[in-house]
Amino acid sequence: MLMEILLFVLTALFVGMMAGFFFAYETSVNGALKEVTDYEYVKTMQIINRVVENPVFLLVFMLP
């Protein structure tokens, strides 16, 4: 029973952290990118996608 409660609390914590990450990204990065042209937006997102594909990010993002 204690293990189930601990697992539930950890799951809720990690889901909350991921939601916070996505909210912060949406409000800051996408908010700033509203100011650029469509071409600049696409190029910027392509660069972000290339840079973020690294072992450190994958480990941190997929580990929880």
Secondary structure, 3 states (H helix, E strand, C coil): CHHHHHHHHHHHHHHHHHHHHHHHHHHHHHHHHCCCCHHHHHHHHHHHHHHHCCHHHHHHHHCC
